Amino acid sequence: MARRPRALALTAALLLPAALGGCSDSGSGDGDDRARQPGFPYTVTNCGVRTTFEAPPERAVTMNQHVTEIMLALGLEKSMAGTAYLDDKIAPAYRAAYKKVPVLAKEYPGKEQLLAADPDFVYGGYASAFAAKDGRARDDLQKSGIDTRLNTENCTNGAAGLDDLYREVDEVARTFGVPDRAKRWTERARATVAAAAKHTKDTRPVSVFVYDSGDKTAFTAGGKGIGNEIITRAGGRNVFADLDKSFGDASWEQVVERRPETIVIYDYGSVSVEQKKKRLLNDPALKDVPAIKNKRFAVMPLSDTVLGVRAPDAIARLAAQLHPANGR
């Protein structure tokens, strides 16, 4: 399929710290005298890929829920040619806009299915969105004239946090020529986070074990993802913050040794929260864990725990569960 390249993308030879942080800069034109939209050309380095946008993308495709919701939060549904792969129901605030966007596939679309949507920009939430084995590698798409972006939680060497979220929203907004929308969203997000901080002020952090899934081992949240910062800002202490990744396996013996006071269950998929609670409560090896003895559970949708626009509200909701005595 012949396409009109809208930007020049170069894969950086070295993943410099500034690049991994998603740093961006505005470039100047190269002698092109055409009338340009304010803010363009715009150059951004994302996960080692440097791209110059001469104009906003017009036919974006999003893959994975949290990046879809970033686009919708910025009011960019008219710039979307398609979307794919939800983990959860779209947040109520964005449902009307979401219904205006074609759904390409329940999960990831195949390469031909993706190309059939004629995108000029593909925005992936996880590295798997750009799986080379499925023909969706970023450099392969660039050769077809399609620019790409990967959510930066998947490419940072350090722990991802709220500052990375604010940068993510800002860079997406600048890519589409709507920087003021990012500023307004970020102001509201910061206010929400500040309100949650007041709720947990002068409280002792509650030790938390995240139970995502698992039977022989516990699949849990480590210290690298934004989920860890959500717990901390909500007045908790992740007992597996020393796990050097966003998610990973821990032994049940480690769970017992670390004696969490509360278990945060990630809600998603075919196994219900009640089924997960039952599995934990009926495990004799866990009977002396304080959270099990006191039946102290909190629940978070998985879509709240990644680098997306739900994170600020997720902090407030988790704070209310971890510290209910403080009121709201």
C-alpha positions as CSV (number, residue, x, y, z in Angstrom):
1,M,0.0,0.0,0.0
2,A,1.5,3.3,-1.1
3,R,1.4,6.0,1.6
4,R,2.4,9.6,1.9
5,P,5.0,9.9,4.7
6,R,4.0,12.5,7.2
7,A,7.2,12.6,9.2
8,L,10.7,11.4,9.3
9,A,11.5,8.8,12.0
10,L,15.0,7.7,13.0
11,T,15.8,5.0,15.5
12,A,18.4,6.4,17.9
13,A,21.7,4.5,18.0
14,L,21.8,4.9,21.8
15,L,18.9,5.1,24.2
16,L,20.0,8.3,25.9
17,P,18.4,9.1,29.3
18,A,16.7,12.1,27.9
19,A,15.2,10.0,25.1
20,L,14.0,7.4,27.5
21,G,12.3,10.1,29.5
22,G,10.4,11.2,26.4
23,C,12.1,14.6,26.2
24,S,10.9,16.7,23.3
25,D,11.9,19.8,21.4
26,S,10.5,21.9,18.7
27,G,12.5,22.0,15.4
28,S,12.6,24.6,12.7
29,G,11.6,24.0,9.1
30,D,14.1,23.0,6.4
31,G,13.3,25.7,3.9
32,D,9.7,24.7,3.4
33,D,7.7,28.0,2.9
34,R,4.3,26.4,3.2
35,A,2.0,27.8,5.8
36,R,2.4,25.8,9.0
37,Q,0.1,25.1,11.9
38,P,1.4,26.7,15.1
39,G,3.7,24.3,17.0
40,F,4.9,22.5,13.9
41,P,7.3,21.1,12.8
42,Y,7.4,19.3,16.2
43,T,10.2,16.8,17.0
44,V,9.9,14.3,19.8
45,T,12.1,11.4,20.9
46,N,10.0,8.5,22.3
47,C,11.6,5.2,23.5
48,G,14.6,5.8,21.3
49,V,12.7,6.7,18.1
50,R,13.0,10.4,17.0
51,T,10.2,11.7,14.9
52,T,9.5,15.1,13.3
53,F,5.9,15.9,12.7
54,E,5.3,18.5,10.0
55,A,1.6,18.5,10.8
56,P,-0.7,16.7,13.3
57,P,-1.6,13.1,12.4
58,E,-5.1,12.7,10.9
59,R,-5.7,9.0,11.0
60,A,-4.4,7.6,14.3
61,V,-4.9,4.1,15.6
62,T,-4.6,3.3,19.3
63,M,-3.8,-0.1,20.7
64,N,-4.4,-0.8,24.4
65,Q,-6.9,0.9,26.7
66,H,-4.8,3.5,28.5
67,V,-3.5,5.1,25.4
68,T,-7.0,5.1,23.8
69,E,-8.2,7.0,26.9
70,I,-5.4,9.5,26.7
71,M,-6.5,10.4,23.2
72,L,-10.1,10.6,24.2
73,A,-9.3,12.7,27.3
74,L,-7.6,15.2,24.9
75,G,-10.7,15.3,22.6
76,L,-8.9,13.6,19.7
77,E,-11.5,11.1,18.6
78,K,-11.9,12.9,15.2
79,S,-8.3,12.2,14.6
80,M,-8.7,8.5,15.2
81,A,-9.1,6.0,12.3
82,G,-9.4,3.1,14.7
83,T,-8.7,1.5,18.1
84,A,-8.2,-2.0,19.5
85,Y,-7.6,-4.0,22.6
86,L,-9.5,-3.0,25.7
87,D,-8.7,-4.4,29.2
88,D,-11.8,-2.9,30.7
89,K,-14.9,-0.8,29.9
90,I,-14.0,2.6,28.7
91,A,-14.3,5.2,31.5
92,P,-17.8,6.8,31.6
93,A,-16.4,10.2,30.7
94,Y,-15.1,9.0,27.4
95,R,-17.7,6.5,26.3
96,A,-19.6,8.8,23.9
97,A,-16.4,9.8,22.2
98,Y,-15.2,6.1,22.0
99,K,-18.4,5.1,20.2
100,K,-17.4,7.4,17.3
101,V,-14.1,5.4,16.7
102,P,-14.1,2.2,14.6
103,V,-13.0,-0.8,16.6
104,L,-10.5,-2.8,14.5
105,A,-10.1,-5.9,16.6
106,K,-10.9,-7.2,20.1
107,E,-7.2,-7.6,20.7
108,Y,-4.3,-6.6,18.5
109,P,-5.1,-6.4,14.8
110,G,-3.0,-8.2,12.3
111,K,-0.7,-6.2,10.1
112,E,-3.0,-6.3,7.1
113,Q,-6.0,-5.4,9.2
114,L,-4.0,-2.5,10.7
115,L,-2.9,-1.2,7.3
116,A,-6.4,-1.5,5.9
117,A,-7.4,1.3,8.3
118,D,-4.9,3.5,6.5
119,P,-3.3,5.0,9.6
120,D,-0.7,7.7,9.6
121,F,0.1,7.2,13.3
122,V,-0.1,4.2,15.6
123,Y,0.0,4.6,19.4
124,G,0.7,1.5,21.5
125,G,0.2,1.1,25.2
126,Y,2.5,-1.9,25.7
127,A,5.6,-3.1,23.8
128,S,3.5,-6.1,22.5
129,A,1.6,-3.6,20.4
130,F,4.7,-3.4,18.2
131,A,5.6,-7.1,18.1
132,A,7.9,-7.8,15.3
133,K,6.7,-11.4,14.9
134,D,3.2,-10.0,14.1
135,G,4.6,-7.5,11.5
136,R,3.9,-4.4,13.6
137,A,7.5,-3.4,14.6
138,R,7.9,0.3,14.8
139,D,10.6,0.4,12.1
140,D,8.5,-1.7,9.8
141,L,5.5,0.6,10.2
142,Q,7.8,3.6,9.6
143,K,8.8,2.1,6.3
144,S,5.1,2.2,5.3
145,G,5.0,5.9,6.2
146,I,3.3,5.3,9.5
147,D,4.6,7.1,12.6
148,T,4.4,5.5,16.0
149,R,4.5,6.1,19.7
150,L,4.9,3.7,22.6
151,N,3.6,4.6,26.1
152,T,6.7,5.6,28.0
153,E,6.0,3.3,31.0
154,N,7.4,0.6,28.7
155,C,10.7,2.2,27.8
156,T,12.0,4.0,30.9
157,N,15.1,2.7,32.8
158,G,13.9,4.2,36.0
159,A,10.6,3.9,37.8
160,A,7.6,5.5,36.0
161,G,5.6,8.0,37.9
162,L,3.2,10.9,37.7
163,D,5.8,13.2,36.1
164,D,6.1,10.7,33.3
165,L,2.3,10.7,32.9
166,Y,2.1,14.4,32.7
167,R,4.9,14.3,30.1
168,E,3.1,11.6,28.1
169,V,-0.1,13.6,27.9
170,D,1.8,16.8,27.0
171,E,3.7,15.1,24.2
172,V,0.6,13.5,22.7
173,A,-1.2,16.8,22.8
174,R,1.7,18.6,21.1
175,T,1.9,15.8,18.5
176,F,-1.8,16.6,17.6
177,G,-1.4,20.4,17.9
178,V,-3.6,20.8,21.1
179,P,-1.1,21.6,23.9
180,D,-3.6,23.7,25.8
181,R,-5.8,20.7,26.3
182,A,-2.9,18.9,28.0
183,K,-2.3,21.9,30.3
184,R,-6.0,21.9,31.4
185,W,-6.0,18.2,32.0
186,T,-2.8,18.3,34.0
187,E,-4.0,21.1,36.2
188,R,-7.1,19.1,37.1
189,A,-5.0,15.9,37.7
190,R,-2.6,17.8,40.0
191,A,-5.5,19.1,42.0
192,T,-6.9,15.5,42.4
193,V,-3.5,14.2,43.6
194,A,-3.2,17.1,46.0
195,A,-6.6,16.3,47.5
196,A,-5.6,12.7,48.0
197,A,-2.4,13.9,49.7
198,K,-4.5,15.8,52.3
199,H,-6.5,12.6,52.9
200,T,-3.4,10.6,53.8
201,K,-1.5,13.4,55.6
202,D,-0.1,12.4,59.0
203,T,-1.2,8.7,58.5
204,R,1.1,5.7,58.8
205,P,1.7,4.0,55.4
206,V,-0.2,0.7,55.2
207,S,1.9,-2.2,54.0
208,V,0.4,-3.5,50.8
209,F,0.7,-6.7,48.7
210,V,-0.7,-6.4,45.2
211,Y,-2.4,-9.6,44.0
212,D,-2.7,-9.5,40.2
213,S,-2.9,-13.3,39.6
214,G,-1.1,-16.6,40.1
215,D,-1.4,-19.9,41.9
216,K,2.0,-21.5,42.2
217,T,3.6,-18.0,42.5
218,A,2.1,-14.6,43.1
219,F,2.1,-12.2,40.1
220,T,2.4,-8.8,41.7
221,A,3.3,-5.2,41.2
222,G,7.0,-4.3,41.5
223,G,8.7,-1.0,42.0
224,K,9.2,0.2,38.4
225,G,5.6,0.9,37.2
226,I,3.3,3.8,38.0
227,G,1.3,1.3,40.1
228,N,3.9,1.5,42.8
229,E,3.7,5.3,42.9
230,I,-0.1,5.1,43.1
231,I,0.2,2.9,46.2
232,T,2.7,5.3,47.8
233,R,0.7,8.4,47.1
234,A,-2.4,6.7,48.4
235,G,-0.8,6.1,51.8
236,G,0.5,2.6,51.2
237,R,3.9,0.8,51.1
238,N,4.3,-1.8,48.4
239,V,6.0,-4.8,50.1
240,F,7.5,-5.8,46.7
241,A,8.8,-2.3,45.8
242,D,12.2,-3.9,45.6
243,L,11.1,-6.0,42.6
244,D,13.0,-4.3,39.8
245,K,10.2,-4.3,37.2
246,S,6.6,-3.1,36.8
247,F,5.2,-6.6,37.3
248,G,6.8,-9.9,38.4
249,D,6.5,-13.1,40.3
250,A,7.0,-13.5,44.0
251,S,6.9,-16.7,46.1
252,W,4.1,-17.2,48.6
253,E,6.8,-17.6,51.2
254,Q,7.9,-14.1,50.5
255,V,4.3,-12.8,50.9
256,V,4.1,-14.5,54.3
257,E,7.5,-13.1,55.4
258,R,6.6,-9.6,54.4
259,R,3.3,-9.6,56.4
260,P,1.2,-7.2,54.3
261,E,-1.6,-5.5,56.2
262,T,-3.8,-5.0,53.1
263,I,-4.0,-6.9,49.8
264,V,-4.9,-4.9,46.8
265,I,-6.5,-7.1,44.2
266,Y,-6.2,-6.1,40.5
267,D,-9.6,-6.6,38.9
268,Y,-9.6,-7.7,35.2
269,G,-10.1,-10.7,33.0
270,S,-12.2,-13.8,33.6
271,V,-11.2,-14.4,37.2
272,S,-13.5,-12.3,39.4
273,V,-12.4,-10.4,42.5
274,E,-14.4,-12.7,44.7
275,Q,-12.7,-15.7,43.2
276,K,-9.3,-14.1,43.9
277,K,-10.3,-13.4,47.5
278,K,-11.5,-16.9,48.0
279,R,-8.2,-18.3,46.7
280,L,-6.2,-16.2,49.1
281,L,-8.5,-16.7,52.1
282,N,-8.5,-20.5,51.6
283,D,-4.8,-20.9,51.3
284,P,-3.6,-22.3,54.7
285,A,-0.1,-21.0,54.0
286,L,-1.4,-17.4,54.2
287,K,-3.5,-17.8,57.4
288,D,-1.1,-15.8,59.6
289,V,-0.7,-12.9,57.1
290,P,-2.3,-9.8,58.8
291,A,-4.3,-8.9,55.7
292,I,-5.8,-12.4,55.6
293,K,-6.5,-12.6,59.3
294,N,-8.3,-9.3,59.2
295,K,-9.8,-9.8,55.8
296,R,-8.5,-6.4,54.6
297,F,-8.7,-6.1,50.9
298,A,-8.8,-3.2,48.4
299,V,-9.7,-3.4,44.7
300,M,-8.4,-1.6,41.7
301,P,-9.2,-2.1,38.1
302,L,-6.1,-3.0,36.1
303,S,-6.8,-0.1,33.8
304,D,-6.3,2.2,36.8
305,T,-2.8,1.0,37.5
306,V,-0.9,1.9,34.3
307,L,0.4,5.1,32.8
308,G,-2.9,6.6,31.7
309,V,-5.4,9.3,32.6
310,R,-7.1,7.2,35.2
311,A,-4.0,7.3,37.6
312,P,-4.8,10.6,39.5
313,D,-8.4,9.4,40.3
314,A,-7.0,6.0,41.1
315,I,-4.8,7.5,43.8
316,A,-7.8,9.1,45.4
317,R,-9.9,6.0,45.3
318,L,-7.2,3.8,46.7
319,A,-6.4,6.3,49.5
320,A,-10.1,6.0,50.6
321,Q,-9.8,2.2,50.7
322,L,-6.5,2.2,52.6
323,H,-7.4,4.9,55.1
324,P,-11.2,4.7,55.4
325,A,-11.2,6.2,58.9
326,N,-10.0,9.5,57.5
327,G,-13.2,10.1,55.7
328,R,-13.6,12.1,52.5
